Amino acid sequence: MVFNVGGRQNVRILLVGERSVGKTSIILSLVSEEFTEDVPAKAEEITIPPEVTPEKVATCIVDYSAVEQTIEVLTMEIQRAHVVCIVYAVDDEESFEKVSSYWLPLLRNVCSREARRPVVLVGNKTDLIDVSTNDPMFRIMEEFPEVESCVACSAKTLNNISEMFVYAQKAVLHPTSPLYTFDQQQLTEACQKALVRIFKLCDADNDGLLNDVELNSFQRHCFGAPLQPRVLDDVKVVLRKNISDGVVDNAITLRGFLFLHCLFIQRGRIETTWTVLRMFGYMDNLEISKEFLRPHIVVPAGCTTELSHKGQQFLLTVFERFDSDRDGALSPAEVRSLFTTCPVPMWGPDIHRTVPTNSKGWITLQGFMSQWVLVTLLNLPRALEYLAYLGYPISETENQLSAIQVTRDKKLDLAKKQSSRSVYQCHVIGPPGSGKSMFCRSFIGDNVESIQLSELEGSPQCTVNAVQVYGQEKFLILRDIEVHDVLEPLKPSEVQCDVACLLYDVSNPKSFEYSARIYLKYFADSKIPILIVATKSDLEETRQDYLLQPAAFCSHHKLPSPQPFTASGKIKREIFVKLSTMSAFPRFQAAWMLFYRHRHLKQLGLLSGNSAVWWKAGLGIVAATAVGLLVAKALHSDK
């Protein structure tokens, strides 16, 4: 999953320079490990297998000869190369001057600024004169940031020949320019931003310090082993000597963390910083890769996605970590702290319209988990991204997919007469004015007295909350299907759901007809459980202008009796439990119908004597079926 060399499988090195500076000799000395006097005008292209290179990537070495090749060929080779080594002879001042006057400008002309190739300056023939200073090279590096490194070597004595190609590999696999500016001698802004984010992810207790436990956890994640106590002490000694606030309370500060990486780069250990960055998904441009954020996953038709137990545990830990005052809710400041490692917050200030919040409108733990349930089901790519942003443990062998569970096909649920899912979608459908928005908002604890009607305008389409179904926690998502015109047809996506809730206003004689027609047109022949809800039941009930009254309609179509509902006063959650239960046991609609029908008749005083037996039988069918299925599931789990 995580590529230690940025995902690159090969490195192509091109050697250029003036005639007779020793380009070909350098290549031949590397390959044969000895110097030869008989040197051709140009060496053949050579490929070194990955197992014999320090970075374990295949390396192709390409020579250029002005005698045998044209400028057009040179241009093509520059564009194909991953890194360019500009060779000059240390005993030839003119060949060195051509580095900055001809070769580096040529490379800039061939490649755009965004596609510039890293460059390694190579001073050959050190066996002829003593190279006492690198100052001229450093001046060139300041003028041309694409120059990653410089090395002095001798093809004749083999001095630094293999090192030269190691530098060239590193220039591609571990480029310096994205991380460090030589003129300012400091980390780039993009590098600092990435390392600050990594520091925050590793700061498990949010105290702004990395203690020994957090440092070793970081070390194991990036390098596979903890630091030895002596090494850890040595690191702190270095920090105390160099910066005043690098260590506080025997823990490393953010400034100390950044200084260490600056020191790694200055001492030629840039691969250390790159290893850290790549373990957290960063590419050469210091953007997090799409592969890291969105690992590939296939969700077959009929299946859905939910949080796995591991995903739930991670998110529970995240919530507890940022709930600093331990009040069971995230304040605006705590939410801002939570999302500092993300591009933007996962939700906005209107989150109280979607999930449970406290009296201040702050998201609670139940609301936090509900929001994640909603995103995981309806926008899986976004859920995967934010798991990565928040530091879900991603390694060589595991990624965010371990936080996700793909449910089985819904057809199999129907065949087995029980849903294996923990998250259900309920579509709330009704004519304008039937109270759909208030019904959905009541699911998360709002009532008419606690909410202004103006808040219902532009309300989000979904509300989500947890419910208990036979002692098991389930999540129900209520989707408010917006209706502008009673004659407007529903889309397939507005019909397909786990359970449908058809609303009508008891005080409006024109209200029920719409829900009745919706049932007959879209749900009468489907296997989707249906519950008809009579809203505003605190108002006087009006006779509906339809050929059948709601109770008779339900009886005729073998549906549960209309369920009364009002958003005034204390909200009764039983209706949402019923919707969840009907989703969990989709094939037992008939049993539920029998139960609700006979209970309704008993409430009206129309059920007595032997008829009561049938009501009890209906209740028994439902209860026995549910208990039987739960027992079967438990036995299956034991196996």
Summary of the structure (lengths in Angstrom):
residues: 639
radius of gyration: 34.7
end to end distance: 33.0
largest distance: 116.9
contacts: 1970
relative contact order: 0.06
helix: 45%
strand: 16%
